[in-house]
Amino acid sequence: MRTLIALAVIAVAFPAVAKPWQGVEPGVTKKDEVVKKFGEPSRTVSQDGKETIAYLGKEAIKGTSQAQFKVDPGTGLIERIDVFPGPVIDKETIETSYGPACPSGPVPSAPCYQRKLTDDFRTYFLYPKLGLAIFFNEDGKTVQSFTFTTQKAAK
């Protein structure tokens, strides 16, 4: 549910911009390219007319415990990437990597995050200029998952 909230915010407020992950860019990269790059997925699931390919277990992509790629079956394009990091990643690392909190007033041209809460009161950072939402564990300090998406996939 929290991912859907973040994606809805991205869809309403911002243009179709997505930060690539591991060379895969939502809205640009095709499923075949993902399979060529990372090998056969651990699982492929079809639900509600959408396909998801997942890499977990021994097929997990380096640095992750799991990565899921949501595919538009009509175009074969990756719409969204959900990444569950393997190592512990903290807020400081996120701010260093993607940008600091947005200041009050006009939003700067450089990427910055808006601090949000999910329905179950977990913190997430929304980087609207990057098409990126970062969800934190219950401790509020370490990363649970990253969601890379486009405006089209967020609808």
Protein Blocks (a to p, Z undefined) as FASTA:
>chain_A
ZZmmmmmmmmmmpccddddeehiaghkacfklmmmmnopafbdcdeehiacdddehjllc
ghiabdcddddfknopafbdcdddfbdcdfklmmmmnopcddehjddfbdcddddddfko
pacdddfknopacdddfkopacfbdcdddfklmZZ
